Amino acid sequence: MLFVLYRINQDNYIKSLLSIYDSLYLGYENNTQYEVYLKHNLKNIVYMNEVLYLDEFDKKYYPYLKAIEMGKNIKDIEEINGVHHFVLDSSYEINCIDEICDSISVTISKRDDLLPKYPCPPNYDSYSYLRHLCKVGLKKRFGDKVQEKYITRLNYELEVIKKWIFVIIS
């Protein structure tokens, strides 16, 4: 199934797409585009503009939410009182969106080779060797008198690394 989500007003382009693809979904943003699609008797059309609320009842609350988001008083915001988009009451379009979502199949395979592997000296695993190198680095930078806050921070960072398995413990 192929989905083409495209904002379009050209009759010839629609005809050529329909001749090529079995399953075609077209997106529209306004009534003009919607009427073009209806003229071609298209069934798989999807509303593409931003949806700000789900039904007309919620329209009155939108300006308040926008004012809160902008950190302003409702009286200071005039542009909010303009035209807003809400989802069309067509369950058919919602079903089209569901079909598109259901047909998408994405597989993200885990790769174990993304973290580098460093050779460790005998008697060390990678985590203990990292801890050793960090302590040597602290001593190199601060000498024998390393402040407690640096030691605490180092221990915290090493625990995060260990917890999230950013080192390969062999």
N, C-alpha and C positions, 0 to 999 in steps of 0.2 A: 504494500500500500504506500503510495507516495503522497506527501502532503506539501502543498505549495501555499505558503502564507504570504500573500503579496497584495499590496495596495494598488489597485488598478482601476482604470476607467476605459480601457480600450477594448472594443468589441472583437477585433481580429485576434488579439492576443488571447482572449478567453477561448475563442473557437479553436485556435491552434493547440492550446493546452489541453482542451477537452479531447481533441483528436489523438493526442499522444498518451495521456495517462488515464488509467482506469479509475483510480481513486484520487480525487482532487479536492482539497479543501482550500477555500479562498477566504481571506480575511477582509473585513470592511470596517471603515471608521465612521461613516456617515450615511445618511439616507440616500444620497445620490448614488453612492457605490452599491448600496443594498438594492436599489431599484434596477441598476444595470444587471446585477446578478439574477434578480427575479425575471428580468426580460429574457435571459438565456435559460430560464427554467432550472437554475442551479439549485441543488439541494444541500450540498455540503458547504455552508457558509458560516463563518465564525466572526463574532464581534471582536474587534482588536483594540479598541481604545481602553485607557485606564479605567478601571471600575472603582469608584469611590464609595459606593454604598450599594446595598443589595435591593432595596425597594424604596419607593417614593416616600414612605413614612420616615426613613432614616435621613432624608435630605435636610430636615431642619436641624439635625445634630451635627452635621458636617462642619458648618462654620465654627462651632465651638471647639471641635477637635483641632481644626486648622489653627485657630487662635492660640490654643494651648501649645501646639507644636511650634508656632512662631514666637511664643513668649510675649504675645501682645494682648491688648484688651479687644474684645469683640467689636467695640465701636471704632477702633482704629483700622479695621480691616474691611475695605469695601469690595475688593476683588473677589472675595469669597461668595458674595451674594449673586454671582453670575451664573451661567449655565454650567451644570455639572453632569457627568455621565454616571448612569447607574446601569446595572446589568439588565438586559432586555428580559421581558417576561416570557421569552420563548424557551420552553423546556427542550425544544429540538436543538437549539444552539448549544445548550448546556450538554446535551447528549453528544453533539459533535466534538466538543472539547474533551469529554470523557473518552470518546473513541480514539482521539488523537493521543491522549495520555496512555490509554491501555495498549496502543500499538507500538509505543516506544519501548525498546528493549536495550538497556545499557548494562554492560558488564565491565566492572573495573576490577581487574585482577590484581591480587597482592603480589608485589615483587619484593623478594628478600634481598636483592642485590642493590638496593638504593643507598644503604649505609655502607660507608667504607669499612674495610677490615684491615686493621693494622697488626703486624706481627708483635707478639708479646714475648718478653723474656721468660725463661723458665720460672716456674712457681708463681706465675701471675695469670689471672684471666683478664679479659679486656677491661672489666669494670675496676678491678683492684689496681691495674696498671694505670688507668686514667686517674684514679684517686691519688696514686703515688706521684704521677707527673704534676698534678695540680698542687699538691703540697710542696713539691720541689719548686714550682713556679712561684708560690707565695713566699717561700723562704728566699728565693732569688730576688724578689722585688722588695721585700720588707726586712730581710735579715732574720735574726733570731727572735725579734720582738714583733710578732704579727698580732695586730689588734683582734680582739675577740669577735668584733662585728664582721671581719673578713673571713674568719674561720667559720662562723655561723652561716654566712652567705654561701661560702663554698660548699658546706655540707648540704645546704638546702638545694643548691643547683645540682649537685651530684645525685641527690635523692630523686629529683625530677627526671634527670637523665635515666636513672635506674628504673623508675616507675614507668616511664613511657618507652622503655626499651630502646633508647637511642644508642646504646652500645650493645654489641653482640657478646653475651656472656658465654664464653666457651669452656 
